[in-house]
Amino acid sequence: MNRKTIILLLTLSISISALESSPESETYLKAKKLYEQSEAGITSSKKIYLMNEIIKISPDSVYAFIARGYISGSRNDHNGAVEFYTRAISLNPEVASAYFLRGESRNETGDHTGAISDFNKSLELNPDNVRVYYSLGNLYMELRHFSNAEKNYTTVIAKNPDHSNTFNNRGIARINLNNITGAISDYSKAIELNPKYSKAYYNRGNALYKIKKFKEAIADYSRSIEIKNDDPDAFNNRGIAKLGLKDYTGSLNDYNRAIELRPEYPKLYNNRGVAKFNLKSYPEAFADFTKALELKSDYTIAYKNRNITQLLIDDSNPGTLAKRAEQKAAKNDYAGAIDDYNKAIRLNPENSGLVYSRNLLQQKLKEADTVTLNKTSLKTKPEKKSSTAENKKTIEKSLKNSETELSDEKTAAKTDTESPAENSNGNTKTSAAGQMDYILYYNLGLAKHNVKKFKQAIMYYDKAIALNNNFFQAYNNRGNAKIEFNDYSGAIADYNKAIRINPRFYQAYNNRGFAMFKQKRYADSINDYNKAIKLSSTVPELYYNRGISQAAQKKYKSAIDDYSRSIKLNPRYAAAYNNRGVAKSRLNDYPGAADDFKKTLQLKPGDKDAKVNLKDVKNSYMNVADMIYRY
């Protein structure tokens, strides 16, 4: 946040609580009077003039050193300013304004701790100076200490309820505290006090967007633009709000204007690409995503959006689809190849060669012994509820929502807002190629799964399976989603189907083992983990999971062996160290357990389980030591 953009324009004078202990000379009193005049809301040039006069009249007084500090600060020599203010304080430590001004300069040098200390000292000497509370609020905003910022802005408002900037800035603090209603109220008050306050309209628009009031947000962005028509952020954010209403043409117009104003800003090209994408202008959208990447080579969202667009462009060309299908078939990705042949056939149904190639691959898919698969495993934490690992996509085609971004935080009087990856009604955008086939439903299921929308994920997996009842990955992932609802029997039924279709799919054995573990069928779960390990002996999670089932049967030595194997395969496996420590503690190997918990915390310093476990094992070890000592 740029503190310079939110300077308080109050006209309250800073009172001086005390003077130097020396007798007040005529020149000293004149210097004091000039200093008081400099605090009366005058122009910057007039203030500099008065400061120079103070130095001439009383060069060795506290006011002269404050004046020198002020002049140095105006020349951006903030370190020099701090030295002069410090000298002033040494002459008279009771001058509140000297601490305030030194705090301002310290803040400019990056000494935030010193600045906070000076502001607090200034308030101790003069608790009625609203400028200090305001500066403290701004500083806490810079440090992202939003609760403290809100508190100080509230104090300013109590003492000066007519200052629009303070309401605006408190609104920003409240947005960051997720108090959207309070933020909207503050922005509205700022607008009431200053009807031409463009930033307040902009910020209120952002807040309204967050609660999906797109029409109201657009109205506020429009008002902000009327007042200040050269702000690319306002055009950008209005464009995103229009996307929420599916006004893609209006959105495109806003992005065009934003790019005119700021042609080197990569987010604008990405967002315009999204508007063009929704207008099905795929080549033009591809060009915008490419431009965004030229401006920012590590722009992940633009990269993903360009890939999605490229897929749709390719999906409209039967020749490209057939070539891509051949490439996938060569990599044994028969499901992906069949998907591409199906698309090509829809575009060119008279091409018997495409039909023949697809049918041949369908036969190969049924006969295939192995297929490139997920490496998904279900992991557990010791003494904790288990959870599924995030699925990785195995089909080369990935269907994702086009993503948009809002402008970065621009000044202290503006905030960023996040743009959702979904339409305003929560429905995922569908492919332009027409009705989605089973691969696309599967990918949509993955997308929902990854954002923990498990009911919707199951719905999409159901659709994928209805179109292809041999799609073992979909059965596996649907089982994973059912796990999230504690439907272990339903999950096991899905894993069974996946295994029947592809008996070499080790992930399904692993996941079924986990479901059986949750049903306390520990021997059965170990049997499944054994099968998974036989198929893939280098996956550390398999030994880890088997170790948990071993421990549940109080086979702690076997559990320790399994955790040790997982650690050998992945020396940075923090959870395995933690679990091994738990197993060692059950065998009263307290020093060994402590070493494992320490290693866990070395790899993962914030691990609460390991901290508690380490404390408990130390207490156990001390209790044993005490018992030995007593005997």
N, C-alpha and C positions, 0 to 999 in steps of 0.2 A: 504494500500500500504506500502510495506517495503522500507523505504527510503534508507536503507543500500545497496540495490541492484542496485541503480542507482547513485553511487558516480561519480562525475565528475573528469575526469583524465586530466584536463588542466594543463599546466605548466606555466601559467602566474603568475607573482609575485604579492603579495599584497603590495602596496606602503604604506608607513607610512607618513601621512601628517604632523605630528608634533612630536617633542620630548618633554620630560619633560622640565620644565622651568629652572631646575638647570643646571649648567655648565656641558658640556659633558666631562666625565672622559675617560681615556683610556680604562678602563674595560667596561664602558658603551658602548663605540663605538664598542668594540670587541663583546659585547653581541648583539648589533644591527646587526652587520655583520653576526654573526652566525644565527640570526633569519631570515635574508634575505636569507641565504643559505637554511634554512629549508623550504622555500617556493618555492624552485626551482624544484619541481617534483621529489624528491628523494624517496627512499623506506621508509616504515613506521619505520623499525628498525633504519635506519640512522637518521630519523627525531627525534625519541625518544632520540637517543644519543646526537644530537645537543641540544635538549631541556635541557637535564641534564647538558651539558656543560655551557649553558647560566646561569642556576641557580648557578653553582659553581663560575662563573666569576663575575656575578653582581646580587647577590641574592635579592637585594631590588629594582631592576629596574622594569619598566613596562614590559620589555621582560621576566623577570624571572617569574612574576606572570602569564603572558600569557603562558609561558612554563609549569608552574605547572598546569594551567588549562587544557592544552593539554594532559599532562600525566594523569591527573585524568580522563579526558574523554576517553582516550585509555583504561583505566581500568573499564569503564562503571560507574564511579562515576560522573555522570553528574551534580548532585546537588553541589558536591564539586567543579567541574569545573566552574560552574556559579559563585560561591563565589570568586574564584581566578580571573576570568575575570572581575568581578565587582571591585575587588581591583585594578586591572590594570587600569581600566577606571577611578577610583578615582585619580590615580597618573597622568594620562594624558588622558583627555576625547577627545582628538583629534586623537587617534589611531584607524583608521577604522577597522583594522583586529580584534581588541579586541571585538568590537560590533558584527562582523560577527561570530566569534567563540562562543561568548556567545549566539548568536541566535541559532547556531547549537545545543549547549547543552540544551538550553531552549526547543527547539523542541523535543529533546530526552526525556525530563521530562514531556512532554505533555503541556507545557506552550506555546501554539501556538500564542497567542496574543503577549506575550513578545518576542517571536522569530521574528514575523513580524516587531515589533517595532525596534528591534535591527538590522535586515537586512536593513530596511529603513534608519536608522541612519548611518549605514556603507556606504550605497550608497550616502547619503548626503555628507559624508566626502570624498568618493572616488567613483564617479559615473561610473568609467570605469572598475570596478571589475566584470567580467562576472560570477565568481563563486557565487557571492551573488545573482545575477539575477537567476542563475540556481537553487540555493537552495530555493529561493522564489518560483520558479515554482514548485519544488518538494513538498514544503509545501502546496501550494495551491491545488496541486493534492490530497494530503492526506485529505484536508478539502473539496474536491470535488467542489472547486471554479474554474471550468475549464476555464472560460473566463480569469481570472487573471493569471492562469497557462500558458495559451497560450500566453498572452501578454509578460510575463517574458521570456519564451522560445524564442519568436520572437526577443527579445532584445539580447539574447545570440547569436542567429544565425546571427544577423546583425554585431555583434562584432567578432564572431568566426564561420564563415560559414562552417568549416570543421569538426565540432564535431557531429558524427553520433548519439550519445546518445540523444542529444537535439532534433534532428529531430524525432527520435523514440518517445520520450516523448511528443513532441508537437502533434504528430500523435494521441497519446492516448487521449490527451485533446480534439482534434478536433473530434474524434469518439464520445466522450461523449457530444459534442456540436452538434452532428448529421451532422457534415461537413465531410461526408465520402470521397468525392473527395479530399478535402484538406488532410485528413489523409493518403489516399493512396499515394498522392504525397510526403508527408513527409517520409513515410516508404520506398518509392522507393529511395529517396535521401539518407536515412540512409544506405540502401543496396549498393548504388553507392559508398558511402564513405567507407563502410566496408562490402565487399561481403561475409564475413563469420559471419554476424550478425544474429544469429539464431532467436533471439526475434523479429527482424524487419520483417523477413519472416513470422513468426508466426502471428504477429499483422496484417500484410498486408493480410494474409490469412483470418483472422477474418473479416476484412473490406470487402474483396471481397465476403465472404459468406453472409454478410448482404445485399448485392445487388444481391444475388442469382447467382453470377458467380462461380458456384461450381467447374468447371474444373480448373479455375485459382486459386481458393482457395486451391484445392488439390495440385496443383503444388507448391504453397508456403509452405504448411504444409510439403510436401515431402522434400523440400530443407532445411527447418528447422530441420527435422529429420536427414537428411544426415549430417548436421553440429553437431547436438546434439541428439544422438539416444537414450537417456535415459529420454526423456521428455514425461510423460504419457499424458499431456494436448494436445500435438501436435498430438499424435495418436488418442486421443479421438475426437478432433475437425475434424481431417481428416476423421474419421469414420462417423461423422455427415454429412460432406459434401458429402461423398459417398452415404449416405442415400438419399440425395437430388437428386442424379443421379440414384437412385434405384439399386445401386451396393451393395446389401445386403451382399454378400459373402465377398467382400473387406472390407466393414464396420465391419463385424464380426471379420475378421483377425486383424483389427486395435484395436478393443476393447480387443481382447485376449492379444495383446502385451501390451496395456495400463494397464491391470489388472496384468500382470506379474510384471510390474514396480511399481504398486501401488495397492496392493491387498486389502487394507482396505478402498478404496474410493467408497462409495455407488453409486455415479452417473455412474461410469463405468459399474457396474452390470445392472443398469437400462437401460443404452444405449445399452449394449450388448443384453439385453432382447428384446429391440425394434428390433434389427437386426434379432434375432431369430424369433420373432413374424412375421416379414415380409417374412421370409423364411418358415413360417407355421410350425415351430418347437415349437409348443405351450407348451408342457411339459417342454422343456428346457428353454423357455422364462419365464415360471412361476417360475422355480427354480431361475433364475437370479433376477427376481423382488423380490422374497422372500429373497434372500441374501442381496439385497439392503436395505430391511426393517429390517433385522437383524442388519445391520450396522448403520441404522438411522431409528428409530422406527416411527418418525413423517414425513417420506418422502412421502408426499401426492401424487406426480406423480407416484412413484413406486406402491403405494397402488392402485391407480386407474388402472394403467396398469395391475397389477396382477388380479384385479377383471375382467377386460375385457378379459384377457386370460383365466381365469377360466370359464367364460361364454362360450367362444369358445370351450374349452375342454368339458364342459358339453353338448354343442350343438352337439357334435359328438357322443353322447351316447343316444340312444332312451330310455333306462331305466331311466337314470338320468333326461331326459327331461320330461318323464311321471310323475316321482315323483315330480319334480318341479312344473309341471302343477297342480297336486293335491294340493300342498301346496298353490299355488296362488288361486285356486278355493276356498279353505277353507277360504281365506281372502277376498272373493268376488271380487278378481281381475280376472274377467272372460276373459277380453281381453288378459291379460298376459298369462293366462292358455291356451287359444285357440292358441295363438302364439306358445307356447311350444309344444302343441299337433301337430300342423301343421309341425313343424320341425321334430318331432319324426316320423310322418307319411311319410315324404319325405325320411327318412332314412330306414324306415321299412314299406313300403306301403301295405304289406300283413297282417298286424296286424289289424284285424277288431275291436278289443277292443279299440284301440287308436281312430279309426274313430268314434265309438259309443260315447266315452267320449267327444270328441270334439263337435260332433253334439248336445249332450245334453247341453253343456255349451253355445253353440251358441243360443239355445232356451232360456236359462236362461238370457243371456245378453239382449235379446230383451224385456224380461219381467221384468227385474230388475228395481226397483224403485230408488235405490240409488247405486252409485258407488264411490269409493274413488277417490277424484279429487284434482286438483290444488287448492291452495288458492291464486291465482293470482288476483291482483286488479290493476286498472289503477288509478294512483295517479296524482293529480295536485298540482301545487304550486301557491300561490296567485299572481294574476296579471302576471302570467308567462304561457308559453306554457306548456301543459300537456304532460306527457310521460307515456309509459307503464311500469309496474313493471316487473322485471325479472321473466321469467317462471321457475317454479320448476317442475322437472320431476315426473310424477306420475306412470309411468310404471316401474316395478322393474328392467327390463333389460335396461341397458344404453350402447349405442354404442358410443364409443369415439375413436378419433384418438390416436394411440400410441404416447406418447410424449417422446422427448429426451431433454437432457440438455447438455450444453457445460461446460467446466471446470470453476471453480470459478476463480476470479481474483487472480493471483498467485504472481506477483511481480509488481513493478512500471513499468516494461517494458513489461507487458502483460495485456491484457484486456479480459473480458468475452464476449461471444456472445450469443445471444438467438437463440434457435432452434425453428422453426415453428412447429405447430401441424398439418401441412398439407404437402402433397407431393409438390414437386417443381412446379407442374403444377396447383396447387390450388385445385385439386380434392380430396375429402375425400376418405380415404381407405375404402373398402367394406369388409363385413363379408366373412370369408372363407367358410361358409356353403353354399354359392351359391347365387342365386338371392335373393335380400333383400325383405322381406315382409313389410306389412304396418307399423308394429311397428318400424322396423328399419328405414324406411323412416321418420316416425314421430320423432324418436330420432335424426336423422340427421338434420331435420328441427329445433329442439330445439337447437342443437349445433350451427347451423348457426345463429339462432335468438339471442343466448346469446352473440355472437361476433358481433352483429349488421349487419350481412349480410342478410338483410331482403328479397331481391329478391331471393336469393338461398333458404332461409327458406321457402318462399311461394312455390317454385318449389317442395321441398320435401313434404310439406304438401299436395300439389296437388296430388302427387304420392300416398301418404298414403290414401287420400280420394278416389282416383280412385280404390284402392284395397279394401277399406272398407268404403262404403258411410254412415255407421252409426257411424263413429268414431267422436263423438262430440268434444272430446278434440282437434282434428286436425282442425275442423272448428273454434273453439274458438281461437286457436293460430294463424291460418291463418288470422283471423280477426285482432288480435293484430298486426301482421306484416303489414297488409294493413293500419292500423292506422298510421304507420310510414311514409307512402307515402301520408297521408291526404286523403286516399280513404275511407271516412267515410261511404258512401253508400255501397260500397263493403264489408266493415267490418260489417255493420249492417246486411247485407244479410247472412254473415257467422254466426254471433251470433244468428240470427233467426233460422238457421238450427240446431245449437247446442241445442237451447232451445226446438225445436220440437222433437229432438231425446231424450233429457233428460230434462224435464221441471223442475227438481229439481237442476239443475246446476246453482248455484247462481252466479258463476263467469261470466257466459255469460250475465246475467242480468246487473251485475255491468259494464262489458265492453261495453255492448250496451248503457247503460246509459251515459257512457263517450263519445261514438261516437255521441250520440244525443246532448250532451252538446256542442260538437264542432260544431254541426250544429245549435246551438242556440235554440234547442228544449228543453228548460229548464224544462217545465212541464212534458214532456215525459221522460226526464232523471230522474227526481225525482220519477216518477212512477216506473221506472225500479229499482232504488235504494231501493225503498220501498219493492219491491218483493224480492230483494236480501237479505235485512235485515230480512224479514219474514222467509226466508229459513235458514239464518245464522246470528243470532243477536249478536254474540260476535266478529265480525270482525271489528276492529276500522276503517279500510280504507273505509268501506261502509258509515259510518256516515260522515267521512271526505269528501268523494266525494259528498254526498248529500248536505252537508253544502256549498260546492262551488256552486252547482246549486241554492241553496236557496239564496246565496249572489248575484248571477247573476240576480235574480229577485228582488233584493233589499229587500229581507226578512231577514234582518240582525239579528233580534232576533231569528228566527228559525235557521239561520246559526250558531249563537253562541251556541244554544242548541245542535246542531249536533256536532260541534267541541268539546264541553264540554264532550259529550258522548264518542267521540273517545279518548279523553284524559283520561277519567276514565278507559277505557279499556287498554290504553297504556300510562301511565304517562310520558313516555319519547318521546312522539310523537312531535318532535320539529316543524314540519310543521303545525300541528294542532294548537299549541300555536300561531304561526305566523299568521295563517289565522283568528283565533279568535280575535287577536289584530287588524287586518284590519277591521273586522266587528264591533268591539267596537268603533274604530275611526270613522266609518261612523255614529255611533249614538252619536258622540261627547263625548264618555267616554274615554277621553285622558289618564287619570291616569291608568285606567284598561288596555287600549291598550299598554301603556308603560310597564306595568308589564308583559304582555304576550310576548312582543318583548324581554324584558330582559331574560325571561325564555327560549325563543328560543335560544338566544345567550349563555345562560348557558349550554344548552344541545348541541348546535352546534356553537362553538365560531366563526367559519369562515363564517357564513351564511350572504351573502351580502344583501339579501332582508331584513332580520331582522335589519341589521345595518341601511340601508336606511330608513326603516319604523320607527325605533326608533327615528332617527334624525328628520324625518318629523313630527312625532306626538309630539315631544318635541317642535318643532317650532310652531305647531298649538296650543299647550297648552299655550305657551308663548304669542302668538298673542291674545288668548282669555284673558289671564291675563292682557295684555296691554290695551285691549279694556275696561275691567272693571275698570282699574285704571284711564283711561281718563274720564270715566263718573263720 
